[in-house]
Amino acid sequence: MHEYTEDEVRQAFLEHVWQTIDYWDGAYDQKVAQYACREKLEGLAFSLLVMLDGCSADLPGFIVAPCPHPDDKAYLQGEGENWYPENHDTDIACDIGGGLHDIFHTVRKEGVTI
């Protein structure tokens, strides 16, 4: 028994995303397969938010915080605009973000590990 590694958490997260896509595509429920495209997209978005909020049975909630470029604050202040809070120096033990889109297609229901 061990604490999940960052790679294991990332793998579980992305596998869940693929399972959610399959669900909203109708792979598990013929009724869902007949929904309009917009209904499926809204359902997928809602399901992903449920996952991030920690209401999914097989995953915990995830910290979701802005992580702007280090130069953004000064630039936006100079432009007289608002800026996002910085979270670069927080003490997070397992940050899977930042490259999920790069490996999204490598993790499929077939169980390809990253």
Phi and psi restraints in degrees (range 20) as a CNS / XPLOR table:
assign (resid 1 and name C) (resid 2 and name N)
       (resid 2 and name CA) (resid 2 and name C) 1.0 -154.6 20.0 2
assign (resid 2 and name N) (resid 2 and name CA)
       (resid 2 and name C) (resid 3 and name N) 1.0 162.7 20.0 2
assign (resid 2 and name C) (resid 3 and name N)
       (resid 3 and name CA) (resid 3 and name C) 1.0 -70.6 20.0 2
assign (resid 3 and name N) (resid 3 and name CA)
       (resid 3 and name C) (resid 4 and name N) 1.0 136.6 20.0 2
assign (resid 3 and name C) (resid 4 and name N)
       (resid 4 and name CA) (resid 4 and name C) 1.0 -57.2 20.0 2
assign (resid 4 and name N) (resid 4 and name CA)
       (resid 4 and name C) (resid 5 and name N) 1.0 139.4 20.0 2
assign (resid 4 and name C) (resid 5 and name N)
       (resid 5 and name CA) (resid 5 and name C) 1.0 -79.6 20.0 2
assign (resid 5 and name N) (resid 5 and name CA)
       (resid 5 and name C) (resid 6 and name N) 1.0 167.2 20.0 2
assign (resid 5 and name C) (resid 6 and name N)
       (resid 6 and name CA) (resid 6 and name C) 1.0 -59.6 20.0 2
assign (resid 6 and name N) (resid 6 and name CA)
       (resid 6 and name C) (resid 7 and name N) 1.0 -41.3 20.0 2
assign (resid 6 and name C) (resid 7 and name N)
       (resid 7 and name CA) (resid 7 and name C) 1.0 -64.6 20.0 2
assign (resid 7 and name N) (resid 7 and name CA)
       (resid 7 and name C) (resid 8 and name N) 1.0 -39.5 20.0 2
assign (resid 7 and name C) (resid 8 and name N)
       (resid 8 and name CA) (resid 8 and name C) 1.0 -66.5 20.0 2
assign (resid 8 and name N) (resid 8 and name CA)
       (resid 8 and name C) (resid 9 and name N) 1.0 -39.7 20.0 2
assign (resid 8 and name C) (resid 9 and name N)
       (resid 9 and name CA) (resid 9 and name C) 1.0 -65.8 20.0 2
assign (resid 9 and name N) (resid 9 and name CA)
       (resid 9 and name C) (resid 10 and name N) 1.0 -44.6 20.0 2
assign (resid 9 and name C) (resid 10 and name N)
       (resid 10 and name CA) (resid 10 and name C) 1.0 -59.7 20.0 2
assign (resid 10 and name N) (resid 10 and name CA)
       (resid 10 and name C) (resid 11 and name N) 1.0 -44.6 20.0 2
assign (resid 10 and name C) (resid 11 and name N)
       (resid 11 and name CA) (resid 11 and name C) 1.0 -60.7 20.0 2
assign (resid 11 and name N) (resid 11 and name CA)
       (resid 11 and name C) (resid 12 and name N) 1.0 -48.3 20.0 2
assign (resid 11 and name C) (resid 12 and name N)
       (resid 12 and name CA) (resid 12 and name C) 1.0 -62.4 20.0 2
assign (resid 12 and name N) (resid 12 and name CA)
       (resid 12 and name C) (resid 13 and name N) 1.0 -40.7 20.0 2
assign (resid 12 and name C) (resid 13 and name N)
       (resid 13 and name CA) (resid 13 and name C) 1.0 -60.5 20.0 2
assign (resid 13 and name N) (resid 13 and name CA)
       (resid 13 and name C) (resid 14 and name N) 1.0 -51.1 20.0 2
assign (resid 13 and name C) (resid 14 and name N)
       (resid 14 and name CA) (resid 14 and name C) 1.0 -69.9 20.0 2
assign (resid 14 and name N) (resid 14 and name CA)
       (resid 14 and name C) (resid 15 and name N) 1.0 -34.3 20.0 2
assign (resid 14 and name C) (resid 15 and name N)
       (resid 15 and name CA) (resid 15 and name C) 1.0 -62.4 20.0 2
assign (resid 15 and name N) (resid 15 and name CA)
       (resid 15 and name C) (resid 16 and name N) 1.0 -39.3 20.0 2
assign (resid 15 and name C) (resid 16 and name N)
       (resid 16 and name CA) (resid 16 and name C) 1.0 -64.4 20.0 2
assign (resid 16 and name N) (resid 16 and name CA)
       (resid 16 and name C) (resid 17 and name N) 1.0 -39.7 20.0 2
assign (resid 16 and name C) (resid 17 and name N)
       (resid 17 and name CA) (resid 17 and name C) 1.0 -60.1 20.0 2
assign (resid 17 and name N) (resid 17 and name CA)
       (resid 17 and name C) (resid 18 and name N) 1.0 -45.1 20.0 2
assign (resid 17 and name C) (resid 18 and name N)
       (resid 18 and name CA) (resid 18 and name C) 1.0 -64.8 20.0 2
assign (resid 18 and name N) (resid 18 and name CA)
       (resid 18 and name C) (resid 19 and name N) 1.0 -39.0 20.0 2
assign (resid 18 and name C) (resid 19 and name N)
       (resid 19 and name CA) (resid 19 and name C) 1.0 -62.9 20.0 2
assign (resid 19 and name N) (resid 19 and name CA)
       (resid 19 and name C) (resid 20 and name N) 1.0 -37.3 20.0 2
assign (resid 19 and name C) (resid 20 and name N)
       (resid 20 and name CA) (resid 20 and name C) 1.0 -67.9 20.0 2
assign (resid 20 and name N) (resid 20 and name CA)
       (resid 20 and name C) (resid 21 and name N) 1.0 -39.7 20.0 2
assign (resid 20 and name C) (resid 21 and name N)
       (resid 21 and name CA) (resid 21 and name C) 1.0 -60.9 20.0 2
assign (resid 21 and name N) (resid 21 and name CA)
       (resid 21 and name C) (resid 22 and name N) 1.0 -46.4 20.0 2
assign (resid 21 and name C) (resid 22 and name N)
       (resid 22 and name CA) (resid 22 and name C) 1.0 -59.1 20.0 2
assign (resid 22 and name N) (resid 22 and name CA)
       (resid 22 and name C) (resid 23 and name N) 1.0 -42.6 20.0 2
assign (resid 22 and name C) (resid 23 and name N)
       (resid 23 and name CA) (resid 23 and name C) 1.0 -59.5 20.0 2
assign (resid 23 and name N) (resid 23 and name CA)
       (resid 23 and name C) (resid 24 and name N) 1.0 -51.3 20.0 2
assign (resid 23 and name C) (resid 24 and name N)
       (resid 24 and name CA) (resid 24 and name C) 1.0 -73.8 20.0 2
assign (resid 24 and name N) (resid 24 and name CA)
       (resid 24 and name C) (resid 25 and name N) 1.0 -12.5 20.0 2
assign (resid 24 and name C) (resid 25 and name N)
       (resid 25 and name CA) (resid 25 and name C) 1.0 -83.8 20.0 2
assign (resid 25 and name N) (resid 25 and name CA)
       (resid 25 and name C) (resid 26 and name N) 1.0 -11.5 20.0 2
assign (resid 25 and name C) (resid 26 and name N)
       (resid 26 and name CA) (resid 26 and name C) 1.0 98.2 20.0 2
assign (resid 26 and name N) (resid 26 and name CA)
       (resid 26 and name C) (resid 27 and name N) 1.0 13.2 20.0 2
assign (resid 26 and name C) (resid 27 and name N)
       (resid 27 and name CA) (resid 27 and name C) 1.0 -64.3 20.0 2
assign (resid 27 and name N) (resid 27 and name CA)
       (resid 27 and name C) (resid 28 and name N) 1.0 -26.9 20.0 2
assign (resid 27 and name C) (resid 28 and name N)
       (resid 28 and name CA) (resid 28 and name C) 1.0 -110.8 20.0 2
assign (resid 28 and name N) (resid 28 and name CA)
       (resid 28 and name C) (resid 29 and name N) 1.0 -11.5 20.0 2
assign (resid 28 and name C) (resid 29 and name N)
       (resid 29 and name CA) (resid 29 and name C) 1.0 -149.2 20.0 2
assign (resid 29 and name N) (resid 29 and name CA)
       (resid 29 and name C) (resid 30 and name N) 1.0 113.6 20.0 2
assign (resid 29 and name C) (resid 30 and name N)
       (resid 30 and name CA) (resid 30 and name C) 1.0 -62.6 20.0 2
assign (resid 30 and name N) (resid 30 and name CA)
       (resid 30 and name C) (resid 31 and name N) 1.0 -29.5 20.0 2
assign (resid 30 and name C) (resid 31 and name N)
       (resid 31 and name CA) (resid 31 and name C) 1.0 -62.6 20.0 2
assign (resid 31 and name N) (resid 31 and name CA)
       (resid 31 and name C) (resid 32 and name N) 1.0 -44.3 20.0 2
assign (resid 31 and name C) (resid 32 and name N)
       (resid 32 and name CA) (resid 32 and name C) 1.0 -63.6 20.0 2
assign (resid 32 and name N) (resid 32 and name CA)
       (resid 32 and name C) (resid 33 and name N) 1.0 -36.3 20.0 2
assign (resid 32 and name C) (resid 33 and name N)
       (resid 33 and name CA) (resid 33 and name C) 1.0 -60.0 20.0 2
assign (resid 33 and name N) (resid 33 and name CA)
       (resid 33 and name C) (resid 34 and name N) 1.0 -24.7 20.0 2
assign (resid 33 and name C) (resid 34 and name N)
       (resid 34 and name CA) (resid 34 and name C) 1.0 -91.2 20.0 2
assign (resid 34 and name N) (resid 34 and name CA)
       (resid 34 and name C) (resid 35 and name N) 1.0 -5.4 20.0 2
assign (resid 34 and name C) (resid 35 and name N)
       (resid 35 and name CA) (resid 35 and name C) 1.0 -64.0 20.0 2
assign (resid 35 and name N) (resid 35 and name CA)
       (resid 35 and name C) (resid 36 and name N) 1.0 154.0 20.0 2
assign (resid 35 and name C) (resid 36 and name N)
       (resid 36 and name CA) (resid 36 and name C) 1.0 -68.3 20.0 2
assign (resid 36 and name N) (resid 36 and name CA)
       (resid 36 and name C) (resid 37 and name N) 1.0 157.6 20.0 2
assign (resid 36 and name C) (resid 37 and name N)
       (resid 37 and name CA) (resid 37 and name C) 1.0 -54.0 20.0 2
assign (resid 37 and name N) (resid 37 and name CA)
       (resid 37 and name C) (resid 38 and name N) 1.0 -45.3 20.0 2
assign (resid 37 and name C) (resid 38 and name N)
       (resid 38 and name CA) (resid 38 and name C) 1.0 -61.4 20.0 2
assign (resid 38 and name N) (resid 38 and name CA)
       (resid 38 and name C) (resid 39 and name N) 1.0 -41.4 20.0 2
assign (resid 38 and name C) (resid 39 and name N)
       (resid 39 and name CA) (resid 39 and name C) 1.0 -63.3 20.0 2
assign (resid 39 and name N) (resid 39 and name CA)
       (resid 39 and name C) (resid 40 and name N) 1.0 -40.0 20.0 2
assign (resid 39 and name C) (resid 40 and name N)
       (resid 40 and name CA) (resid 40 and name C) 1.0 -65.8 20.0 2
assign (resid 40 and name N) (resid 40 and name CA)
       (resid 40 and name C) (resid 41 and name N) 1.0 -42.7 20.0 2
assign (resid 40 and name C) (resid 41 and name N)
       (resid 41 and name CA) (resid 41 and name C) 1.0 -63.8 20.0 2
assign (resid 41 and name N) (resid 41 and name CA)
       (resid 41 and name C) (resid 42 and name N) 1.0 -42.9 20.0 2
assign (resid 41 and name C) (resid 42 and name N)
       (resid 42 and name CA) (resid 42 and name C) 1.0 -64.2 20.0 2
assign (resid 42 and name N) (resid 42 and name CA)
       (resid 42 and name C) (resid 43 and name N) 1.0 -40.9 20.0 2
assign (resid 42 and name C) (resid 43 and name N)
       (resid 43 and name CA) (resid 43 and name C) 1.0 -62.9 20.0 2
assign (resid 43 and name N) (resid 43 and name CA)
       (resid 43 and name C) (resid 44 and name N) 1.0 -42.5 20.0 2
assign (resid 43 and name C) (resid 44 and name N)
       (resid 44 and name CA) (resid 44 and name C) 1.0 -62.5 20.0 2
assign (resid 44 and name N) (resid 44 and name CA)
       (resid 44 and name C) (resid 45 and name N) 1.0 -47.1 20.0 2
assign (resid 44 and name C) (resid 45 and name N)
       (resid 45 and name CA) (resid 45 and name C) 1.0 -60.1 20.0 2
assign (resid 45 and name N) (resid 45 and name CA)
       (resid 45 and name C) (resid 46 and name N) 1.0 -45.2 20.0 2
assign (resid 45 and name C) (resid 46 and name N)
       (resid 46 and name CA) (resid 46 and name C) 1.0 -62.1 20.0 2
assign (resid 46 and name N) (resid 46 and name CA)
       (resid 46 and name C) (resid 47 and name N) 1.0 -43.7 20.0 2
assign (resid 46 and name C) (resid 47 and name N)
       (resid 47 and name CA) (resid 47 and name C) 1.0 -62.4 20.0 2
assign (resid 47 and name N) (resid 47 and name CA)
       (resid 47 and name C) (resid 48 and name N) 1.0 -38.7 20.0 2
assign (resid 47 and name C) (resid 48 and name N)
       (resid 48 and name CA) (resid 48 and name C) 1.0 -67.7 20.0 2
assign (resid 48 and name N) (resid 48 and name CA)
       (resid 48 and name C) (resid 49 and name N) 1.0 -36.3 20.0 2
assign (resid 48 and name C) (resid 49 and name N)
       (resid 49 and name CA) (resid 49 and name C) 1.0 -67.6 20.0 2
assign (resid 49 and name N) (resid 49 and name CA)
       (resid 49 and name C) (resid 50 and name N) 1.0 -38.2 20.0 2
assign (resid 49 and name C) (resid 50 and name N)
       (resid 50 and name CA) (resid 50 and name C) 1.0 -58.9 20.0 2
assign (resid 50 and name N) (resid 50 and name CA)
       (resid 50 and name C) (resid 51 and name N) 1.0 -44.2 20.0 2
assign (resid 50 and name C) (resid 51 and name N)
       (resid 51 and name CA) (resid 51 and name C) 1.0 -60.9 20.0 2
assign (resid 51 and name N) (resid 51 and name CA)
       (resid 51 and name C) (resid 52 and name N) 1.0 -48.4 20.0 2
assign (resid 51 and name C) (resid 52 and name N)
       (resid 52 and name CA) (resid 52 and name C) 1.0 -61.9 20.0 2
assign (resid 52 and name N) (resid 52 and name CA)
       (resid 52 and name C) (resid 53 and name N) 1.0 -33.9 20.0 2
assign (resid 52 and name C) (resid 53 and name N)
       (resid 53 and name CA) (resid 53 and name C) 1.0 -75.6 20.0 2
assign (resid 53 and name N) (resid 53 and name CA)
       (resid 53 and name C) (resid 54 and name N) 1.0 -9.5 20.0 2
assign (resid 53 and name C) (resid 54 and name N)
       (resid 54 and name CA) (resid 54 and name C) 1.0 88.5 20.0 2
assign (resid 54 and name N) (resid 54 and name CA)
       (resid 54 and name C) (resid 55 and name N) 1.0 19.0 20.0 2
assign (resid 54 and name C) (resid 55 and name N)
       (resid 55 and name CA) (resid 55 and name C) 1.0 -101.2 20.0 2
assign (resid 55 and name N) (resid 55 and name CA)
       (resid 55 and name C) (resid 56 and name N) 1.0 12.9 20.0 2
assign (resid 55 and name C) (resid 56 and name N)
       (resid 56 and name CA) (resid 56 and name C) 1.0 -91.5 20.0 2
assign (resid 56 and name N) (resid 56 and name CA)
       (resid 56 and name C) (resid 57 and name N) 1.0 142.0 20.0 2
assign (resid 56 and name C) (resid 57 and name N)
       (resid 57 and name CA) (resid 57 and name C) 1.0 -64.8 20.0 2
assign (resid 57 and name N) (resid 57 and name CA)
       (resid 57 and name C) (resid 58 and name N) 1.0 -32.7 20.0 2
assign (resid 57 and name C) (resid 58 and name N)
       (resid 58 and name CA) (resid 58 and name C) 1.0 -105.7 20.0 2
assign (resid 58 and name N) (resid 58 and name CA)
       (resid 58 and name C) (resid 59 and name N) 1.0 2.5 20.0 2
assign (resid 58 and name C) (resid 59 and name N)
       (resid 59 and name CA) (resid 59 and name C) 1.0 -136.0 20.0 2
assign (resid 59 and name N) (resid 59 and name CA)
       (resid 59 and name C) (resid 60 and name N) 1.0 150.4 20.0 2
assign (resid 59 and name C) (resid 60 and name N)
       (resid 60 and name CA) (resid 60 and name C) 1.0 -79.4 20.0 2
assign (resid 60 and name N) (resid 60 and name CA)
       (resid 60 and name C) (resid 61 and name N) 1.0 174.8 20.0 2
assign (resid 60 and name C) (resid 61 and name N)
       (resid 61 and name CA) (resid 61 and name C) 1.0 -69.3 20.0 2
assign (resid 61 and name N) (resid 61 and name CA)
       (resid 61 and name C) (resid 62 and name N) 1.0 159.8 20.0 2
assign (resid 61 and name C) (resid 62 and name N)
       (resid 62 and name CA) (resid 62 and name C) 1.0 -122.4 20.0 2
assign (resid 62 and name N) (resid 62 and name CA)
       (resid 62 and name C) (resid 63 and name N) 1.0 147.2 20.0 2
assign (resid 62 and name C) (resid 63 and name N)
       (resid 63 and name CA) (resid 63 and name C) 1.0 -76.1 20.0 2
assign (resid 63 and name N) (resid 63 and name CA)
       (resid 63 and name C) (resid 64 and name N) 1.0 127.3 20.0 2
assign (resid 63 and name C) (resid 64 and name N)
       (resid 64 and name CA) (resid 64 and name C) 1.0 -123.2 20.0 2
assign (resid 64 and name N) (resid 64 and name CA)
       (resid 64 and name C) (resid 65 and name N) 1.0 112.1 20.0 2
assign (resid 64 and name C) (resid 65 and name N)
       (resid 65 and name CA) (resid 65 and name C) 1.0 -142.0 20.0 2
assign (resid 65 and name N) (resid 65 and name CA)
       (resid 65 and name C) (resid 66 and name N) 1.0 148.8 20.0 2
assign (resid 65 and name C) (resid 66 and name N)
       (resid 66 and name CA) (resid 66 and name C) 1.0 -67.6 20.0 2
assign (resid 66 and name N) (resid 66 and name CA)
       (resid 66 and name C) (resid 67 and name N) 1.0 147.3 20.0 2
assign (resid 66 and name C) (resid 67 and name N)
       (resid 67 and name CA) (resid 67 and name C) 1.0 -138.5 20.0 2
assign (resid 67 and name N) (resid 67 and name CA)
       (resid 67 and name C) (resid 68 and name N) 1.0 71.9 20.0 2
assign (resid 67 and name C) (resid 68 and name N)
       (resid 68 and name CA) (resid 68 and name C) 1.0 -69.1 20.0 2
assign (resid 68 and name N) (resid 68 and name CA)
       (resid 68 and name C) (resid 69 and name N) 1.0 161.6 20.0 2
assign (resid 68 and name C) (resid 69 and name N)
       (resid 69 and name CA) (resid 69 and name C) 1.0 -59.6 20.0 2
assign (resid 69 and name N) (resid 69 and name CA)
       (resid 69 and name C) (resid 70 and name N) 1.0 142.1 20.0 2
assign (resid 69 and name C) (resid 70 and name N)
       (resid 70 and name CA) (resid 70 and name C) 1.0 -56.5 20.0 2
assign (resid 70 and name N) (resid 70 and name CA)
       (resid 70 and name C) (resid 71 and name N) 1.0 -25.0 20.0 2
assign (resid 70 and name C) (resid 71 and name N)
       (resid 71 and name CA) (resid 71 and name C) 1.0 -87.7 20.0 2
assign (resid 71 and name N) (resid 71 and name CA)
       (resid 71 and name C) (resid 72 and name N) 1.0 -9.6 20.0 2
assign (resid 71 and name C) (resid 72 and name N)
       (resid 72 and name CA) (resid 72 and name C) 1.0 -59.6 20.0 2
assign (resid 72 and name N) (resid 72 and name CA)
       (resid 72 and name C) (resid 73 and name N) 1.0 -45.9 20.0 2
assign (resid 72 and name C) (resid 73 and name N)
       (resid 73 and name CA) (resid 73 and name C) 1.0 -58.2 20.0 2
assign (resid 73 and name N) (resid 73 and name CA)
       (resid 73 and name C) (resid 74 and name N) 1.0 -52.1 20.0 2
assign (resid 73 and name C) (resid 74 and name N)
       (resid 74 and name CA) (resid 74 and name C) 1.0 -62.3 20.0 2
assign (resid 74 and name N) (resid 74 and name CA)
       (resid 74 and name C) (resid 75 and name N) 1.0 -42.3 20.0 2
assign (resid 74 and name C) (resid 75 and name N)
       (resid 75 and name CA) (resid 75 and name C) 1.0 -61.8 20.0 2
assign (resid 75 and name N) (resid 75 and name CA)
       (resid 75 and name C) (resid 76 and name N) 1.0 -49.9 20.0 2
assign (resid 75 and name C) (resid 76 and name N)
       (resid 76 and name CA) (resid 76 and name C) 1.0 -66.3 20.0 2
assign (resid 76 and name N) (resid 76 and name CA)
       (resid 76 and name C) (resid 77 and name N) 1.0 -37.6 20.0 2
assign (resid 76 and name C) (resid 77 and name N)
       (resid 77 and name CA) (resid 77 and name C) 1.0 -60.3 20.0 2
assign (resid 77 and name N) (resid 77 and name CA)
       (resid 77 and name C) (resid 78 and name N) 1.0 -42.7 20.0 2
assign (resid 77 and name C) (resid 78 and name N)
       (resid 78 and name CA) (resid 78 and name C) 1.0 -63.6 20.0 2
assign (resid 78 and name N) (resid 78 and name CA)
       (resid 78 and name C) (resid 79 and name N) 1.0 -27.7 20.0 2
assign (resid 78 and name C) (resid 79 and name N)
       (resid 79 and name CA) (resid 79 and name C) 1.0 -88.7 20.0 2
assign (resid 79 and name N) (resid 79 and name CA)
       (resid 79 and name C) (resid 80 and name N) 1.0 -0.8 20.0 2
assign (resid 79 and name C) (resid 80 and name N)
       (resid 80 and name CA) (resid 80 and name C) 1.0 72.6 20.0 2
assign (resid 80 and name N) (resid 80 and name CA)
       (resid 80 and name C) (resid 81 and name N) 1.0 27.0 20.0 2
assign (resid 80 and name C) (resid 81 and name N)
       (resid 81 and name CA) (resid 81 and name C) 1.0 -114.1 20.0 2
assign (resid 81 and name N) (resid 81 and name CA)
       (resid 81 and name C) (resid 82 and name N) 1.0 163.7 20.0 2
assign (resid 81 and name C) (resid 82 and name N)
       (resid 82 and name CA) (resid 82 and name C) 1.0 -74.3 20.0 2
assign (resid 82 and name N) (resid 82 and name CA)
       (resid 82 and name C) (resid 83 and name N) 1.0 160.0 20.0 2
assign (resid 82 and name C) (resid 83 and name N)
       (resid 83 and name CA) (resid 83 and name C) 1.0 -135.4 20.0 2
assign (resid 83 and name N) (resid 83 and name CA)
       (resid 83 and name C) (resid 84 and name N) 1.0 161.3 20.0 2
assign (resid 83 and name C) (resid 84 and name N)
       (resid 84 and name CA) (resid 84 and name C) 1.0 -85.1 20.0 2
assign (resid 84 and name N) (resid 84 and name CA)
       (resid 84 and name C) (resid 85 and name N) 1.0 148.9 20.0 2
assign (resid 84 and name C) (resid 85 and name N)
       (resid 85 and name CA) (resid 85 and name C) 1.0 -63.8 20.0 2
assign (resid 85 and name N) (resid 85 and name CA)
       (resid 85 and name C) (resid 86 and name N) 1.0 146.9 20.0 2
assign (resid 85 and name C) (resid 86 and name N)
       (resid 86 and name CA) (resid 86 and name C) 1.0 -91.3 20.0 2
assign (resid 86 and name N) (resid 86 and name CA)
       (resid 86 and name C) (resid 87 and name N) 1.0 139.2 20.0 2
assign (resid 86 and name C) (resid 87 and name N)
       (resid 87 and name CA) (resid 87 and name C) 1.0 -130.5 20.0 2
assign (resid 87 and name N) (resid 87 and name CA)
       (resid 87 and name C) (resid 88 and name N) 1.0 28.8 20.0 2
assign (resid 87 and name C) (resid 88 and name N)
       (resid 88 and name CA) (resid 88 and name C) 1.0 -70.7 20.0 2
assign (resid 88 and name N) (resid 88 and name CA)
       (resid 88 and name C) (resid 89 and name N) 1.0 -30.3 20.0 2
assign (resid 88 and name C) (resid 89 and name N)
       (resid 89 and name CA) (resid 89 and name C) 1.0 -104.2 20.0 2
assign (resid 89 and name N) (resid 89 and name CA)
       (resid 89 and name C) (resid 90 and name N) 1.0 18.6 20.0 2
assign (resid 89 and name C) (resid 90 and name N)
       (resid 90 and name CA) (resid 90 and name C) 1.0 -75.1 20.0 2
assign (resid 90 and name N) (resid 90 and name CA)
       (resid 90 and name C) (resid 91 and name N) 1.0 156.5 20.0 2
assign (resid 90 and name C) (resid 91 and name N)
       (resid 91 and name CA) (resid 91 and name C) 1.0 -97.8 20.0 2
assign (resid 91 and name N) (resid 91 and name CA)
       (resid 91 and name C) (resid 92 and name N) 1.0 82.9 20.0 2
assign (resid 91 and name C) (resid 92 and name N)
       (resid 92 and name CA) (resid 92 and name C) 1.0 -104.4 20.0 2
assign (resid 92 and name N) (resid 92 and name CA)
       (resid 92 and name C) (resid 93 and name N) 1.0 131.7 20.0 2
assign (resid 92 and name C) (resid 93 and name N)
       (resid 93 and name CA) (resid 93 and name C) 1.0 -84.7 20.0 2
assign (resid 93 and name N) (resid 93 and name CA)
       (resid 93 and name C) (resid 94 and name N) 1.0 -21.5 20.0 2
assign (resid 93 and name C) (resid 94 and name N)
       (resid 94 and name CA) (resid 94 and name C) 1.0 -150.2 20.0 2
assign (resid 94 and name N) (resid 94 and name CA)
       (resid 94 and name C) (resid 95 and name N) 1.0 88.8 20.0 2
assign (resid 94 and name C) (resid 95 and name N)
       (resid 95 and name CA) (resid 95 and name C) 1.0 -100.9 20.0 2
assign (resid 95 and name N) (resid 95 and name CA)
       (resid 95 and name C) (resid 96 and name N) 1.0 108.5 20.0 2
assign (resid 95 and name C) (resid 96 and name N)
       (resid 96 and name CA) (resid 96 and name C) 1.0 -92.7 20.0 2
assign (resid 96 and name N) (resid 96 and name CA)
       (resid 96 and name C) (resid 97 and name N) 1.0 -4.4 20.0 2
assign (resid 96 and name C) (resid 97 and name N)
       (resid 97 and name CA) (resid 97 and name C) 1.0 -78.7 20.0 2
assign (resid 97 and name N) (resid 97 and name CA)
       (resid 97 and name C) (resid 98 and name N) 1.0 173.1 20.0 2
assign (resid 97 and name C) (resid 98 and name N)
       (resid 98 and name CA) (resid 98 and name C) 1.0 101.1 20.0 2
assign (resid 98 and name N) (resid 98 and name CA)
       (resid 98 and name C) (resid 99 and name N) 1.0 -24.5 20.0 2
assign (resid 98 and name C) (resid 99 and name N)
       (resid 99 and name CA) (resid 99 and name C) 1.0 -142.0 20.0 2
assign (resid 99 and name N) (resid 99 and name CA)
       (resid 99 and name C) (resid 100 and name N) 1.0 15.2 20.0 2
assign (resid 99 and name C) (resid 100 and name N)
       (resid 100 and name CA) (resid 100 and name C) 1.0 -58.5 20.0 2
assign (resid 100 and name N) (resid 100 and name CA)
       (resid 100 and name C) (resid 101 and name N) 1.0 -39.7 20.0 2
assign (resid 100 and name C) (resid 101 and name N)
       (resid 101 and name CA) (resid 101 and name C) 1.0 -66.1 20.0 2
assign (resid 101 and name N) (resid 101 and name CA)
       (resid 101 and name C) (resid 102 and name N) 1.0 -27.0 20.0 2
assign (resid 101 and name C) (resid 102 and name N)
       (resid 102 and name CA) (resid 102 and name C) 1.0 -70.3 20.0 2
assign (resid 102 and name N) (resid 102 and name CA)
       (resid 102 and name C) (resid 103 and name N) 1.0 -31.8 20.0 2
assign (resid 102 and name C) (resid 103 and name N)
       (resid 103 and name CA) (resid 103 and name C) 1.0 -110.6 20.0 2
assign (resid 103 and name N) (resid 103 and name CA)
       (resid 103 and name C) (resid 104 and name N) 1.0 2.0 20.0 2
assign (resid 103 and name C) (resid 104 and name N)
       (resid 104 and name CA) (resid 104 and name C) 1.0 -51.5 20.0 2
assign (resid 104 and name N) (resid 104 and name CA)
       (resid 104 and name C) (resid 105 and name N) 1.0 -46.8 20.0 2
assign (resid 104 and name C) (resid 105 and name N)
       (resid 105 and name CA) (resid 105 and name C) 1.0 -78.8 20.0 2
assign (resid 105 and name N) (resid 105 and name CA)
       (resid 105 and name C) (resid 106 and name N) 1.0 -10.0 20.0 2
assign (resid 105 and name C) (resid 106 and name N)
       (resid 106 and name CA) (resid 106 and name C) 1.0 -82.9 20.0 2
assign (resid 106 and name N) (resid 106 and name CA)
       (resid 106 and name C) (resid 107 and name N) 1.0 -18.2 20.0 2
assign (resid 106 and name C) (resid 107 and name N)
       (resid 107 and name CA) (resid 107 and name C) 1.0 -104.2 20.0 2
assign (resid 107 and name N) (resid 107 and name CA)
       (resid 107 and name C) (resid 108 and name N) 1.0 110.2 20.0 2
assign (resid 107 and name C) (resid 108 and name N)
       (resid 108 and name CA) (resid 108 and name C) 1.0 -126.2 20.0 2
assign (resid 108 and name N) (resid 108 and name CA)
       (resid 108 and name C) (resid 109 and name N) 1.0 172.2 20.0 2
assign (resid 108 and name C) (resid 109 and name N)
       (resid 109 and name CA) (resid 109 and name C) 1.0 -60.4 20.0 2
assign (resid 109 and name N) (resid 109 and name CA)
       (resid 109 and name C) (resid 110 and name N) 1.0 -16.6 20.0 2
assign (resid 109 and name C) (resid 110 and name N)
       (resid 110 and name CA) (resid 110 and name C) 1.0 -70.1 20.0 2
assign (resid 110 and name N) (resid 110 and name CA)
       (resid 110 and name C) (resid 111 and name N) 1.0 -8.9 20.0 2
assign (resid 110 and name C) (resid 111 and name N)
       (resid 111 and name CA) (resid 111 and name C) 1.0 87.8 20.0 2
assign (resid 111 and name N) (resid 111 and name CA)
       (resid 111 and name C) (resid 112 and name N) 1.0 23.8 20.0 2
assign (resid 111 and name C) (resid 112 and name N)
       (resid 112 and name CA) (resid 112 and name C) 1.0 -64.0 20.0 2
assign (resid 112 and name N) (resid 112 and name CA)
       (resid 112 and name C) (resid 113 and name N) 1.0 126.3 20.0 2
assign (resid 112 and name C) (resid 113 and name N)
       (resid 113 and name CA) (resid 113 and name C) 1.0 -94.0 20.0 2
assign (resid 113 and name N) (resid 113 and name CA)
       (resid 113 and name C) (resid 114 and name N) 1.0 153.7 20.0 2
